[in-house]
Amino acid sequence: MSSKTIIDGRLSALSSMMKDFKKTSEGAAKVSGREAARARFTHTAGKKNKVTLVNDNTVLADDGSGFLFACITPEGEFEKYEKEFEKIIASFELL
């Protein structure tokens, strides 16, 4: 199963569970030198104290296994942490 197939299935499932799910971007990425899939979306969390979250998902499929990197912040703060998220994902290594 490809990284793209996995992330498409994940987004389909999440969109059916979150009434305010909104995909904002999708594309390819590299993780551990391999092709990965990436998608970013927003949704609201909380019942009383609602907050809109930015959820950036990167999926790597490798030899029957899947690896999910979910980087999540409140809306308006993602850019503050984006470089750190990129460093974390870039540091992942398949052994």
JOFEN-V983203 format. One record per pair of residues at least 12 apart in sequence whose ideal C-beta (glycine too) atoms are under 10 Angstrom apart, sorted by the first residue. I is the first residue (numbers start at 0). GAP is how many residues later the second one is. D is the distance in Angstrom with one decimal. If there is no record, write none. Layout:
i = [I	I]
gap = [GAP	GAP]
d = [D	D]
This chain:
i = [0	0	0	0	1	1	1	1	1	2	2	2	2	2	2	2	2	2	2	2	2	2	2	2	3	3	3	3	3	3	3	3	3	3	4	4	4	4	5	5	5	5	5	5	5	5	5	6	6	6	6	6	6	6	6	6	6	6	6	7	7	7	7	8	9	9	9	9	9	9	9	10	10	10	10	10	10	10	13	13	13	13	13	14	14	16	17	17	17	17	17	17	17	18	18	19	19	19	19	19	19	20	20	20	20	20	21	21	21	21	21	21	22	22	22	22	23	23	23	23	23	23	23	24	24	24	24	24	25	25	25	25	25	26	26	27	28	28	28	28	28	28	28	29	29	29	29	30	30	30	30	30	30	30	30	30	30	30	31	31	31	31	31	31	31	31	31	31	32	32	33	33	33	33	33	34	34	34	35	35	35	35	35	35	35	35	35	36	36	36	36	36	37	37	37	37	37	37	37	38	38	38	38	38	39	39	39	39	39	39	39	40	40	40	40	40	41	41	41	41	42	42	42	43	44	44	50	50	51	51	51	52	52	52	52	52	52	53	53	53	53	53	53	53	53	53	53	53	54	54	54	54	54	55	55	55	55	55	55	55	55	55	55	55	56	56	56	56	57	57	57	57	57	57	59	59	59	61	62	64	66	66	66	68	68	68	68	69	70	70	70	70	70	71	72]
gap = [60	63	64	65	33	34	35	57	59	25	26	28	31	32	33	34	35	55	56	57	58	59	63	64	22	23	24	31	32	33	34	35	55	57	32	54	56	61	30	31	51	53	54	55	60	61	62	19	29	30	31	32	50	51	52	53	54	59	61	18	29	31	51	50	27	29	47	49	56	58	60	12	15	26	28	30	46	48	25	27	29	41	43	26	28	26	23	24	25	26	27	35	37	24	25	22	23	24	25	30	32	20	21	22	23	34	18	19	20	21	22	30	16	17	18	19	15	16	17	18	30	31	32	13	14	15	16	31	12	13	14	15	31	12	13	30	29	30	31	40	57	60	61	28	30	59	60	27	28	29	31	36	38	58	59	61	62	63	28	30	35	57	58	59	60	61	62	63	60	61	26	27	28	33	60	25	26	27	22	23	24	25	26	31	33	53	56	20	21	22	23	24	18	19	20	21	22	31	51	16	17	18	19	20	14	15	16	17	18	31	38	12	13	14	15	16	12	13	33	36	12	29	32	31	27	29	23	24	22	23	24	19	20	21	22	24	25	17	18	19	20	21	22	23	24	25	27	28	15	16	17	18	23	13	14	15	16	17	22	25	26	29	30	33	12	13	14	15	12	13	27	28	31	34	29	32	34	32	31	29	22	25	27	16	19	20	23	15	13	14	15	17	18	13	12]
d = [5.7	8.1	10.0	7.6	8.4	9.9	7.6	9.3	5.7	8.4	8.5	8.6	8.3	6.5	4.9	4.0	8.8	8.5	4.8	5.7	4.5	8.7	7.8	9.1	9.0	10.0	8.2	8.7	9.1	4.5	9.9	9.6	8.2	8.5	8.4	9.2	7.7	9.9	9.7	7.1	9.8	4.9	8.9	5.7	5.3	9.6	8.1	7.5	8.7	4.2	7.4	5.4	6.4	8.2	4.4	9.9	9.2	9.5	8.7	8.8	7.9	8.5	9.4	9.6	9.5	8.0	6.7	7.0	9.5	7.6	9.6	6.4	7.9	9.9	5.8	7.0	8.0	10.0	9.7	7.3	7.7	8.3	8.9	8.0	9.0	9.1	8.5	9.4	4.4	7.7	9.0	10.0	9.6	8.6	8.5	7.8	5.7	5.0	9.9	9.6	8.1	6.0	7.7	5.0	9.2	9.3	9.8	6.0	5.0	7.3	9.9	9.5	6.3	7.4	4.7	8.5	8.6	5.0	6.0	6.2	7.9	9.6	9.2	7.9	6.9	4.6	8.4	8.6	6.7	4.1	7.4	8.9	9.4	7.9	9.2	9.8	5.2	8.8	8.3	9.1	9.6	7.5	9.9	9.6	9.2	9.1	8.4	6.4	8.7	4.4	8.9	7.2	7.5	6.1	7.9	5.7	9.3	8.5	6.9	8.0	8.7	9.3	8.9	9.4	5.6	5.4	4.7	9.4	9.0	8.4	6.1	8.6	6.4	9.9	7.5	8.2	8.9	10.0	5.4	6.1	4.2	8.0	9.3	8.3	8.5	8.5	9.7	8.5	7.2	5.1	8.1	8.3	7.1	6.8	4.6	7.6	9.9	8.8	9.2	8.8	7.8	5.4	8.3	8.3	6.6	7.0	4.5	7.4	9.7	8.9	8.3	9.1	7.9	5.5	8.3	7.8	5.6	7.2	6.2	9.6	6.7	9.8	9.8	9.3	9.1	9.2	5.4	7.7	7.0	4.1	8.4	5.6	7.0	6.2	6.7	9.6	9.2	8.3	6.9	5.5	7.5	5.5	8.4	7.8	4.3	9.3	9.6	9.6	6.4	7.6	5.0	8.7	9.3	8.2	7.4	4.4	7.5	8.6	7.1	9.7	8.1	6.8	9.9	9.5	7.0	5.3	7.8	9.1	8.2	7.9	9.0	9.8	5.8	9.2	9.2	7.8	8.1	6.0	8.7	9.0	9.8	7.1	8.3	8.0	7.3	5.2	7.3	9.8	8.7	4.0	8.9	7.7	7.8	9.4	8.7]
